[in-house]
Amino acid sequence: MKKSAIVTRRQALVTGLAGMGSLLLQQCSRPIPPDYGNILRMGDNFTYIAQRTLLPGQTLAREYRFADISSMPATGTTNPAKFSDTYDKLLRNSFSDWQLRIEGSVERPGFLSLEDLKKFPSRTQITKHHCEEGWTAIAEWTGVPLSTVLQYAGIKPSARFVNFHSYDEWIDSIDLYDAFHPQTILAYGMNGKNLSVPHGAPVRLRVEKQIGYKSMKYIHKIEVTDEFVDAGDIGWAWFNGI
């Protein structure tokens, strides 16, 4: 791990756990993402308020048995190497040089390699992917809880949103409520194997409490912000809880 993130994992986790409750309370008391007068965003806000009000607490998405695993289509971008020289070079080197950049409202910005992520306590979960196109599929995902990484980086009390950047030039975000959900993970494994390229190698996000497109593939940077960053009209609602 880079010197820019020097702190023992034990210290980071203890500090993070101590402040996690207050972080979530502070975040939920702040204004919801602005709608900028956009009808779609106004709908986002209605859905956001309704779900946070009617489903208090961090309820878990249903988890399934290994026997329930089904085929899992790969939709959207299936190989950024076709238009990203950076990703192409990483792929050719089996992602040994890949690094996740963490910056913004954190005390210890820096980089984590794939091996660094695998040193953290992992979580494996078998969940159902609800695609925005109407189909569903069940798969097993293994990775590190996003909350663990955020605690390690030292997320600041002023933080409100976590933004993700991918090699296929996608930008999206979630609030701290979903970021600290126990089933929100940075997945590097699928169905007992390393994550494949079509499914987002080397690392993808899994947000089990939102529709599938929020589980971004090909992540290379996490940016924690105090304010909502509008990625513009991406064709989908910002919040789509399930």
Contacts in CASP RR format, 6 or more apart in sequence:
PFRMAT RR
TARGET T0000
AUTHOR 0000-0000-0000
METHOD contacts of the structure
MODEL  1
MKKSAIVTRRQALVTGLAGMGSLLLQQCSRPIPPDYGNILRMGDNFTYIA
QRTLLPGQTLAREYRFADISSMPATGTTNPAKFSDTYDKLLRNSFSDWQL
RIEGSVERPGFLSLEDLKKFPSRTQITKHHCEEGWTAIAEWTGVPLSTVL
QYAGIKPSARFVNFHSYDEWIDSIDLYDAFHPQTILAYGMNGKNLSVPHG
APVRLRVEKQIGYKSMKYIHKIEVTDEFVDAGDIGWAWFNGI
1 111 0 8 1.000
1 112 0 8 1.000
1 113 0 8 1.000
1 116 0 8 1.000
2 110 0 8 1.000
2 111 0 8 1.000
4 108 0 8 1.000
4 109 0 8 1.000
4 110 0 8 1.000
4 111 0 8 1.000
5 102 0 8 1.000
5 108 0 8 1.000
5 109 0 8 1.000
5 110 0 8 1.000
5 111 0 8 1.000
5 112 0 8 1.000
5 152 0 8 1.000
5 153 0 8 1.000
6 108 0 8 1.000
7 108 0 8 1.000
7 152 0 8 1.000
9 119 0 8 1.000
9 120 0 8 1.000
9 152 0 8 1.000
12 108 0 8 1.000
12 151 0 8 1.000
12 152 0 8 1.000
12 153 0 8 1.000
12 154 0 8 1.000
13 148 0 8 1.000
13 151 0 8 1.000
13 152 0 8 1.000
15 151 0 8 1.000
15 154 0 8 1.000
16 151 0 8 1.000
16 154 0 8 1.000
16 155 0 8 1.000
17 151 0 8 1.000
20 147 0 8 1.000
20 151 0 8 1.000
20 180 0 8 1.000
22 157 0 8 1.000
23 155 0 8 1.000
23 157 0 8 1.000
23 159 0 8 1.000
23 176 0 8 1.000
23 180 0 8 1.000
24 176 0 8 1.000
24 177 0 8 1.000
24 180 0 8 1.000
26 157 0 8 1.000
27 159 0 8 1.000
27 160 0 8 1.000
27 175 0 8 1.000
27 176 0 8 1.000
27 177 0 8 1.000
28 52 0 8 1.000
28 177 0 8 1.000
30 160 0 8 1.000
32 45 0 8 1.000
32 48 0 8 1.000
32 49 0 8 1.000
33 41 0 8 1.000
33 44 0 8 1.000
33 45 0 8 1.000
33 48 0 8 1.000
33 161 0 8 1.000
33 175 0 8 1.000
33 228 0 8 1.000
33 230 0 8 1.000
33 238 0 8 1.000
33 239 0 8 1.000
34 41 0 8 1.000
34 228 0 8 1.000
34 230 0 8 1.000
35 41 0 8 1.000
35 42 0 8 1.000
35 43 0 8 1.000
35 44 0 8 1.000
35 45 0 8 1.000
36 230 0 8 1.000
40 237 0 8 1.000
41 238 0 8 1.000
43 237 0 8 1.000
44 237 0 8 1.000
44 238 0 8 1.000
44 239 0 8 1.000
45 239 0 8 1.000
47 237 0 8 1.000
47 239 0 8 1.000
47 240 0 8 1.000
47 241 0 8 1.000
48 239 0 8 1.000
51 239 0 8 1.000
51 241 0 8 1.000
52 177 0 8 1.000
58 177 0 8 1.000
58 180 0 8 1.000
58 181 0 8 1.000
58 182 0 8 1.000
59 209 0 8 1.000
60 182 0 8 1.000
60 183 0 8 1.000
60 208 0 8 1.000
61 127 0 8 1.000
61 128 0 8 1.000
61 183 0 8 1.000
61 208 0 8 1.000
61 209 0 8 1.000
61 242 0 8 1.000
62 127 0 8 1.000
62 128 0 8 1.000
63 125 0 8 1.000
63 126 0 8 1.000
63 127 0 8 1.000
64 126 0 8 1.000
64 127 0 8 1.000
64 128 0 8 1.000
64 138 0 8 1.000
65 126 0 8 1.000
66 126 0 8 1.000
66 140 0 8 1.000
68 126 0 8 1.000
68 138 0 8 1.000
69 126 0 8 1.000
69 138 0 8 1.000
69 139 0 8 1.000
69 140 0 8 1.000
69 191 0 8 1.000
70 137 0 8 1.000
70 138 0 8 1.000
70 139 0 8 1.000
71 137 0 8 1.000
72 129 0 8 1.000
72 137 0 8 1.000
72 138 0 8 1.000
72 139 0 8 1.000
72 190 0 8 1.000
72 191 0 8 1.000
72 199 0 8 1.000
73 131 0 8 1.000
73 135 0 8 1.000
73 137 0 8 1.000
74 196 0 8 1.000
74 198 0 8 1.000
74 199 0 8 1.000
75 131 0 8 1.000
75 133 0 8 1.000
77 168 0 8 1.000
77 170 0 8 1.000
77 217 0 8 1.000
77 218 0 8 1.000
78 197 0 8 1.000
78 198 0 8 1.000
79 197 0 8 1.000
79 198 0 8 1.000
80 87 0 8 1.000
80 88 0 8 1.000
80 166 0 8 1.000
80 167 0 8 1.000
80 168 0 8 1.000
80 218 0 8 1.000
81 87 0 8 1.000
81 88 0 8 1.000
81 91 0 8 1.000
81 197 0 8 1.000
83 168 0 8 1.000
84 167 0 8 1.000
84 168 0 8 1.000
86 167 0 8 1.000
87 167 0 8 1.000
87 218 0 8 1.000
89 97 0 8 1.000
90 97 0 8 1.000
90 98 0 8 1.000
90 202 0 8 1.000
91 197 0 8 1.000
91 201 0 8 1.000
95 114 0 8 1.000
95 201 0 8 1.000
95 202 0 8 1.000
96 114 0 8 1.000
98 113 0 8 1.000
98 114 0 8 1.000
98 202 0 8 1.000
98 203 0 8 1.000
98 220 0 8 1.000
99 111 0 8 1.000
99 112 0 8 1.000
99 113 0 8 1.000
99 220 0 8 1.000
100 111 0 8 1.000
100 112 0 8 1.000
100 113 0 8 1.000
100 117 0 8 1.000
100 186 0 8 1.000
100 203 0 8 1.000
100 219 0 8 1.000
100 220 0 8 1.000
100 221 0 8 1.000
100 222 0 8 1.000
101 110 0 8 1.000
101 111 0 8 1.000
101 220 0 8 1.000
101 221 0 8 1.000
101 222 0 8 1.000
102 109 0 8 1.000
102 110 0 8 1.000
102 111 0 8 1.000
102 112 0 8 1.000
102 149 0 8 1.000
102 153 0 8 1.000
102 221 0 8 1.000
102 222 0 8 1.000
102 224 0 8 1.000
103 109 0 8 1.000
103 110 0 8 1.000
103 221 0 8 1.000
103 222 0 8 1.000
103 223 0 8 1.000
103 224 0 8 1.000
104 223 0 8 1.000
104 224 0 8 1.000
104 225 0 8 1.000
105 155 0 8 1.000
105 156 0 8 1.000
105 158 0 8 1.000
105 159 0 8 1.000
105 224 0 8 1.000
105 225 0 8 1.000
105 226 0 8 1.000
106 150 0 8 1.000
106 153 0 8 1.000
106 154 0 8 1.000
106 155 0 8 1.000
106 156 0 8 1.000
106 159 0 8 1.000
106 224 0 8 1.000
107 153 0 8 1.000
107 154 0 8 1.000
107 155 0 8 1.000
107 156 0 8 1.000
108 152 0 8 1.000
108 153 0 8 1.000
108 154 0 8 1.000
109 153 0 8 1.000
110 153 0 8 1.000
112 149 0 8 1.000
114 188 0 8 1.000
114 202 0 8 1.000
114 203 0 8 1.000
117 143 0 8 1.000
117 144 0 8 1.000
117 149 0 8 1.000
117 186 0 8 1.000
117 188 0 8 1.000
117 203 0 8 1.000
118 144 0 8 1.000
118 188 0 8 1.000
120 144 0 8 1.000
120 148 0 8 1.000
120 149 0 8 1.000
120 152 0 8 1.000
121 144 0 8 1.000
121 145 0 8 1.000
121 148 0 8 1.000
122 142 0 8 1.000
122 143 0 8 1.000
122 144 0 8 1.000
123 142 0 8 1.000
123 143 0 8 1.000
123 144 0 8 1.000
123 145 0 8 1.000
123 182 0 8 1.000
123 183 0 8 1.000
123 185 0 8 1.000
124 140 0 8 1.000
124 141 0 8 1.000
124 142 0 8 1.000
124 143 0 8 1.000
125 140 0 8 1.000
125 141 0 8 1.000
125 183 0 8 1.000
125 185 0 8 1.000
125 206 0 8 1.000
125 208 0 8 1.000
126 138 0 8 1.000
126 139 0 8 1.000
126 140 0 8 1.000
126 141 0 8 1.000
127 138 0 8 1.000
127 139 0 8 1.000
127 141 0 8 1.000
127 183 0 8 1.000
127 206 0 8 1.000
127 208 0 8 1.000
128 136 0 8 1.000
128 137 0 8 1.000
128 138 0 8 1.000
129 136 0 8 1.000
129 137 0 8 1.000
129 138 0 8 1.000
129 139 0 8 1.000
129 212 0 8 1.000
129 215 0 8 1.000
130 136 0 8 1.000
130 211 0 8 1.000
130 212 0 8 1.000
130 242 0 8 1.000
131 137 0 8 1.000
131 211 0 8 1.000
131 212 0 8 1.000
131 213 0 8 1.000
132 211 0 8 1.000
132 212 0 8 1.000
132 213 0 8 1.000
132 236 0 8 1.000
132 240 0 8 1.000
139 190 0 8 1.000
139 191 0 8 1.000
140 190 0 8 1.000
140 191 0 8 1.000
140 192 0 8 1.000
141 185 0 8 1.000
141 187 0 8 1.000
141 189 0 8 1.000
141 190 0 8 1.000
141 206 0 8 1.000
142 187 0 8 1.000
142 188 0 8 1.000
142 189 0 8 1.000
142 190 0 8 1.000
142 192 0 8 1.000
143 185 0 8 1.000
143 186 0 8 1.000
143 187 0 8 1.000
143 188 0 8 1.000
143 189 0 8 1.000
144 185 0 8 1.000
144 186 0 8 1.000
144 188 0 8 1.000
145 182 0 8 1.000
145 184 0 8 1.000
145 185 0 8 1.000
145 186 0 8 1.000
146 162 0 8 1.000
146 179 0 8 1.000
146 180 0 8 1.000
146 184 0 8 1.000
146 185 0 8 1.000
146 186 0 8 1.000
146 205 0 8 1.000
147 179 0 8 1.000
147 180 0 8 1.000
147 181 0 8 1.000
147 182 0 8 1.000
147 184 0 8 1.000
149 186 0 8 1.000
149 222 0 8 1.000
150 162 0 8 1.000
150 179 0 8 1.000
150 180 0 8 1.000
150 224 0 8 1.000
153 224 0 8 1.000
155 224 0 8 1.000
156 224 0 8 1.000
156 226 0 8 1.000
158 226 0 8 1.000
159 176 0 8 1.000
159 224 0 8 1.000
159 225 0 8 1.000
159 226 0 8 1.000
160 175 0 8 1.000
160 176 0 8 1.000
160 225 0 8 1.000
160 226 0 8 1.000
160 227 0 8 1.000
160 228 0 8 1.000
161 173 0 8 1.000
161 174 0 8 1.000
161 175 0 8 1.000
161 176 0 8 1.000
161 224 0 8 1.000
161 225 0 8 1.000
161 226 0 8 1.000
161 227 0 8 1.000
161 228 0 8 1.000
161 229 0 8 1.000
162 173 0 8 1.000
162 174 0 8 1.000
162 175 0 8 1.000
162 176 0 8 1.000
162 179 0 8 1.000
162 222 0 8 1.000
162 223 0 8 1.000
162 224 0 8 1.000
162 225 0 8 1.000
163 171 0 8 1.000
163 172 0 8 1.000
163 173 0 8 1.000
163 222 0 8 1.000
163 223 0 8 1.000
163 224 0 8 1.000
163 225 0 8 1.000
163 229 0 8 1.000
164 170 0 8 1.000
164 171 0 8 1.000
164 172 0 8 1.000
164 173 0 8 1.000
164 205 0 8 1.000
164 216 0 8 1.000
164 219 0 8 1.000
164 221 0 8 1.000
164 222 0 8 1.000
164 223 0 8 1.000
165 171 0 8 1.000
165 219 0 8 1.000
165 220 0 8 1.000
165 221 0 8 1.000
165 222 0 8 1.000
165 223 0 8 1.000
166 216 0 8 1.000
166 217 0 8 1.000
166 218 0 8 1.000
166 219 0 8 1.000
166 220 0 8 1.000
167 218 0 8 1.000
167 220 0 8 1.000
168 217 0 8 1.000
168 218 0 8 1.000
170 216 0 8 1.000
170 218 0 8 1.000
170 234 0 8 1.000
171 229 0 8 1.000
171 231 0 8 1.000
172 214 0 8 1.000
172 216 0 8 1.000
172 231 0 8 1.000
172 234 0 8 1.000
172 238 0 8 1.000
173 225 0 8 1.000
173 228 0 8 1.000
173 229 0 8 1.000
173 231 0 8 1.000
173 238 0 8 1.000
174 184 0 8 1.000
174 207 0 8 1.000
174 210 0 8 1.000
174 214 0 8 1.000
178 184 0 8 1.000
178 207 0 8 1.000
178 209 0 8 1.000
178 210 0 8 1.000
181 207 0 8 1.000
181 208 0 8 1.000
181 209 0 8 1.000
183 206 0 8 1.000
183 208 0 8 1.000
183 209 0 8 1.000
184 205 0 8 1.000
184 206 0 8 1.000
184 207 0 8 1.000
184 208 0 8 1.000
184 209 0 8 1.000
185 205 0 8 1.000
185 206 0 8 1.000
186 203 0 8 1.000
186 204 0 8 1.000
186 205 0 8 1.000
186 206 0 8 1.000
186 219 0 8 1.000
187 195 0 8 1.000
187 203 0 8 1.000
187 204 0 8 1.000
187 205 0 8 1.000
187 206 0 8 1.000
188 194 0 8 1.000
188 195 0 8 1.000
188 202 0 8 1.000
188 203 0 8 1.000
189 195 0 8 1.000
190 196 0 8 1.000
190 199 0 8 1.000
194 201 0 8 1.000
194 202 0 8 1.000
195 201 0 8 1.000
195 202 0 8 1.000
195 203 0 8 1.000
195 204 0 8 1.000
199 217 0 8 1.000
200 217 0 8 1.000
200 218 0 8 1.000
201 218 0 8 1.000
203 219 0 8 1.000
204 215 0 8 1.000
204 216 0 8 1.000
204 217 0 8 1.000
204 218 0 8 1.000
204 219 0 8 1.000
205 214 0 8 1.000
205 215 0 8 1.000
205 216 0 8 1.000
205 217 0 8 1.000
205 219 0 8 1.000
206 215 0 8 1.000
207 214 0 8 1.000
207 215 0 8 1.000
209 241 0 8 1.000
209 242 0 8 1.000
210 239 0 8 1.000
210 240 0 8 1.000
210 241 0 8 1.000
210 242 0 8 1.000
211 240 0 8 1.000
211 241 0 8 1.000
211 242 0 8 1.000
213 236 0 8 1.000
213 240 0 8 1.000
214 240 0 8 1.000
223 229 0 8 1.000
END
